[in-house]
Amino acid sequence: MTIRLVSLDMAGTTIAEAGTVYAVLRSTVEGATNKKIDDALLSKWGGTSKHAAIGGLLAELGEPEDPARQDALFEEFRSTLTATYLADKPTLIPGVREAVAELRAAGVKVALQTGYSRDVAELLLSIVEWSVGVDVDALVTSDEVAASRPAPFLIHRGMEATGVTDVAQVLVAGDTANDLGAGVAAGARYVVGVLTGAYTAAQLGHYRHTHLLESVAGIPALLRADGELPAA
């Protein structure tokens, strides 16, 4: 059965931003609580909604539940992240632009789905000079679904946006455990971990997946090898 949709994470998967999003997330919560966040705890919240991540980190640091505080910290995080991206602009990971163009030329839809809010995701797209409807087919953000990763809703919303109705025709790729968890929860035929983010092959390989690749740039070759794309 032919793959009709490739659903891609953004930061660390298609866009190189040097871990800025998690550095800002950590500094925002640590600054508010005066408590240190270790790498294992921060990694647990990789790939999910940043608003949910702030709430989760506060809870795990033993802070009392306070929705207003969580909202305020999210706004601080979003403002700081936006300013940081404008000052030190992210780029597309090498080979990603060409891989996405090749997929779309072969008739495969490409959707971006992300733990960012829409304003930050659209800023990133503008910085890397990508447009929905021109360079990719859809963008779905965590503030548009009932729950972010590892729930499957970002992927399912991307299917809806691109007119794909069968999860057996979907490939999901991402660089975090929660990206893979969402792909598994969605029932995607391919669940691909890529090594362009913070996880090593050994770390990412611990989670359920169908393939591990060095980069999204390798997806066309993977699909050609499986007879899903015409030979180059």
C-alpha positions in Angstrom: 0.0 0.0 0.0 1.5 3.3 -1.1 2.6 5.9 1.5 0.5 9.1 0.9 1.6 11.2 3.9 4.9 11.9 5.6 4.3 13.5 8.9 7.3 15.3 10.3 8.3 16.9 13.6 9.9 20.3 13.4 12.7 21.2 15.9 15.5 18.6 15.7 13.8 16.7 12.9 13.4 19.1 10.0 14.9 22.3 11.6 18.2 22.7 13.3 18.0 25.1 16.2 20.8 23.8 18.4 18.5 22.7 21.2 17.4 26.3 21.9 13.8 25.4 22.7 14.8 23.1 25.5 17.5 25.5 26.8 14.8 28.2 27.0 12.3 25.8 28.6 14.8 24.8 31.2 15.9 28.3 32.0 12.3 29.5 32.3 11.2 26.9 34.8 14.5 26.9 36.7 14.3 30.7 37.0 10.8 30.6 38.4 11.4 27.8 40.9 15.1 28.1 41.8 15.3 24.4 41.3 17.5 22.5 38.9 16.1 20.3 36.1 18.3 17.4 35.2 18.7 16.1 31.6 16.6 13.0 32.1 13.6 15.0 33.4 13.9 17.5 30.6 14.1 14.7 28.0 10.9 13.2 29.3 9.0 16.3 28.0 10.8 16.5 24.7 8.5 16.6 21.7 5.3 17.5 23.5 3.3 20.7 24.0 5.5 23.3 25.6 2.6 24.5 27.8 2.1 20.9 29.0 5.8 20.5 29.5 6.0 23.6 31.8 3.1 22.2 33.9 4.7 18.7 34.0 8.1 20.1 35.0 6.5 22.2 37.7 4.7 19.2 39.1 7.7 17.0 39.0 9.7 19.6 40.9 7.1 19.5 43.6 5.6 22.9 42.9 1.9 23.4 43.8 -0.6 23.2 40.9 -1.3 26.8 39.7 -2.8 27.2 36.2 -2.3 30.9 36.2 1.4 30.5 37.0 1.7 27.9 34.2 0.1 30.2 31.7 2.4 33.1 32.7 5.5 31.0 32.5 4.4 29.7 29.0 4.0 33.3 27.8 7.5 34.1 29.2 8.9 31.0 27.5 7.2 31.9 24.2 8.5 35.5 24.3 12.0 34.5 25.1 12.1 31.7 22.5 10.8 34.1 19.8 13.5 36.7 20.6 16.2 34.0 20.6 15.1 32.6 17.2 15.1 36.1 15.7 18.6 36.8 17.0 20.1 33.4 16.1 18.1 32.1 13.2 17.5 28.3 12.8 18.1 26.6 9.5 16.7 23.5 7.8 18.7 20.4 8.5 20.9 19.6 5.5 19.1 17.5 2.9 15.7 18.1 4.3 14.6 20.7 1.8 15.5 18.4 -1.1 13.9 15.3 0.5 10.6 17.0 1.1 10.6 18.4 -2.4 11.3 14.9 -3.8 8.5 13.4 -1.7 6.0 16.0 -2.9 7.1 15.7 -6.5 6.2 12.0 -6.2 2.7 12.8 -5.0 3.4 12.2 -1.3 1.9 14.9 1.0 4.1 16.3 3.7 2.7 17.6 7.0 4.7 19.3 9.8 3.4 18.6 13.3 4.9 20.2 16.4 4.8 20.8 20.1 5.1 24.5 19.4 2.2 26.9 19.4 1.2 28.2 16.0 2.8 31.6 16.3 6.2 30.1 17.0 5.8 27.4 14.4 4.9 30.0 11.7 7.9 32.1 12.8 10.2 29.2 12.3 8.7 28.5 8.8 9.2 32.1 7.8 12.8 32.0 9.0 13.7 28.9 6.9 11.6 30.3 4.0 9.0 27.6 3.8 5.3 28.1 3.2 2.3 25.9 3.7 0.8 25.1 0.4 4.1 25.8 -1.4 6.8 23.8 0.3 4.8 21.6 2.6 1.1 20.6 2.6 0.0 21.3 6.2 1.1 22.5 9.6 -0.4 21.3 12.8 0.5 22.7 16.2 -0.1 21.6 19.8 -2.5 24.4 20.6 -4.9 23.0 17.9 -5.4 19.5 19.4 -6.8 18.1 22.6 -3.5 16.6 23.7 0.0 16.8 22.3 2.4 13.9 21.9 2.6 11.1 22.7 -1.1 11.3 22.0 -1.8 10.7 18.3 -3.9 13.8 17.6 -1.2 15.9 15.8 -0.8 13.1 13.3 -4.5 12.5 12.9 -5.1 16.2 12.4 -2.4 16.2 9.7 -4.2 13.4 8.0 -7.4 15.3 8.1 -5.7 18.4 6.6 -4.2 16.4 3.7 -7.1 14.2 3.0 -5.4 10.9 4.0 -7.8 8.5 5.8 -5.7 5.4 6.3 -2.9 5.2 8.8 -1.4 2.4 6.8 -0.5 5.1 4.3 1.3 7.3 6.8 5.0 7.6 7.7 5.8 9.5 10.9 9.3 10.8 11.7 10.7 12.6 14.7 13.8 12.9 17.0 12.3 12.2 20.4 10.7 9.4 22.3 7.4 11.2 22.4 7.5 11.6 18.6 7.8 7.9 18.2 5.1 7.3 20.9 2.7 9.4 18.9 3.5 7.5 15.7 2.8 4.2 17.4 -0.3 5.5 19.1 -1.6 6.8 15.7 -1.0 3.3 14.1 1.3 4.7 11.4 2.8 2.1 9.1 6.2 3.7 9.4 7.5 5.1 12.7 10.9 6.5 12.0 13.4 7.9 14.5 16.0 10.4 13.2 19.3 11.1 14.9 19.5 14.8 14.2 18.2 15.7 17.6 19.3 15.1 21.2 18.9 11.3 21.3 21.6 8.8 20.3 20.7 5.7 18.2 20.9 3.6 21.4 18.6 6.0 23.3 16.0 6.4 20.6 16.2 2.7 19.7 14.9 1.8 23.1 11.4 3.1 22.0 9.1 1.4 19.6 9.8 2.3 16.0 10.1 0.7 12.5 13.3 2.4 11.4 16.1 4.6 12.6 17.7 7.0 10.1 20.5 9.5 10.3 18.2 12.2 9.0 14.9 13.0 7.3 17.0 13.3 4.2 17.1 9.5 4.1 13.3 9.0 3.9 13.0 9.0 0.1 15.7 6.3 -0.2 13.9 4.2 2.5 10.6 4.5 0.6 12.3 3.7 -2.8 13.9 0.6 -1.3 10.5 -0.5 -0.1 8.9 0.2 -3.5 6.9 3.2 -2.2 8.5 5.7 -4.5 9.7 5.4 -8.1 13.4 4.8 -8.6 15.5 8.0 -8.7 
